[in-house]
């Protein structure tokens, strides 16, 4: 079963977003979650930034999975972001990031949180999927790629 699809409505996919830094990215993502599911953008921003200060969520291969725990959130939610211009994410391979999955989980996250992160890491280790997502013409196409992906 694909754990990612239920977390990712089409309107949580932003392609060719132009930001110049992690902070600007987190501000934009905070606004996305405020507009879509009613979370305060500052709560999202603060959670993502606090997690990033513990260590980079950059995986390598131009991929990052920023994530944070949100008090009051009832269920996990995600967003797929493709950047127009890659940004530095302190990834282990030093390659700037251009494809991200932002994951928000309830403050009292269960093992499901770790399972989702594991599946995201596995999904993004698939070079064919990464390349297809980079080339996807629109959010619907990107969503369909993730729907078809199997572990």
Phi, psi and omega in degrees: 000135179277114181282345188279319186306314181296342182272351195231083172293158179308323184280006172256017178246119179243120181252138177063039175291137180252110175223157184255354184200169176300316182300316179295321177300312182294327175297315181295316179295320177302318178293322178301312181291329175294313181294323188271319184232008172081013175282143176295129182302326180293326178295315179296311180304309183298320181295314180294317181294318179298318179294320182294329179292338177285338181157149183299141173265010174290133183264337191108170182058030178067026183242143172219151176231074175296139181212157180203156176265136184236118177296132178091347178289133184274326180212158181299150178214149183223169175213137175257128182234129171246123182272143176292318178236124181301150178236155178291135181227015182053039180290154182300332179265003179065010178277129177300150186267138173228357178226124185224149167239119179265125182243126174245133180231158176301152180303325179264053185297147181258192176299337180303322178304314180291324177296319179296314179299320178297317180292323176298316179298318179294317180300313183284350174280351178278103184301322180297319178293315179304312181297320180294320179293322178296326181266358183299131183284338183201172184297322180297318178295317179297317179297318180298323177298317180290323178298322183280340183293137174230145182292000000 
